[in-house]
């Protein structure tokens, strides 16, 4: 199968995937038989272009870098909004990388519903749809014989969802617990080194880790979205946002950090899901973790998640939790998996 791809959204993550494709497209074809052409890009701020003959990614990337817009691209149809691009471009695969809205899931939810309804594969790192409407979208994808993949929604390119879904099958997972937000872990680590909260947050934003509205990170909403996705996938339960108990890191002061360090502990924002009888308890909150706990050693943008299983005991996966190329890689890994499955 040759992938004809439409990017819906062309911010940090979309450009991250575009850079990877531009850099190693030839190698991906030779090594994995992965054939692709990007036929459309639509971004509400940077503009849009559709050319069934295929777009020149290095050219698009340099336009965004130099002008912040792709409207000067020399060929193709311009000015299509996201839904027109999904409906009318010849893409068989939609890469949905707009911002996450955990209240409604929009606009990503409508983008993904529309694409799947039209029989197009969807890969996304957007957390809203997988957190709020996983079953509906999974069933729609199955009905249409296409894929809905979102490895990058939790722990960026670290293959957490693939690990849990493909390699822990047959074991019962009683609890998952870990560091699920890179920005807050980065801020807490930087504060341990003496930076102020504001300096550390500004650095996380500069590096492209933080959400469009960083309240989503520091108030714990981003981790809540990831906990909901894990509940959907691993515990077969559809929790609502308000069923996850939530506290962010905004009340953690340098004094708290110093006091924890004196007690050989570190503050971490921990997301967890635990089976209690027929119920699943879900929580996001800062916790003071002793230094000999594996999670205490996970610093900066790195995330980690421990699965408690009946057959294997505890299994922990550690890796990048955010970032341009790291999340771009997650999208690539989903595309490659679809490529393997359909060929
Ligand atoms: N803002 C998120 C984080 C991005 O810092 O973890 C990845 O989901």
Boltz pocket constraint, residues with backbone or C-beta under 6 A from the ligand:
constraints:
  - pocket:
      binder: B
      contacts: [[A, 125], [A, 152], [A, 153], [A, 155], [A, 156], [A, 180], [A, 181], [A, 182], [A, 183], [A, 184], [A, 209], [A, 210], [A, 211], [A, 217], [A, 222], [A, 321], [A, 322], [A, 323]]
      max_distance: 6.0
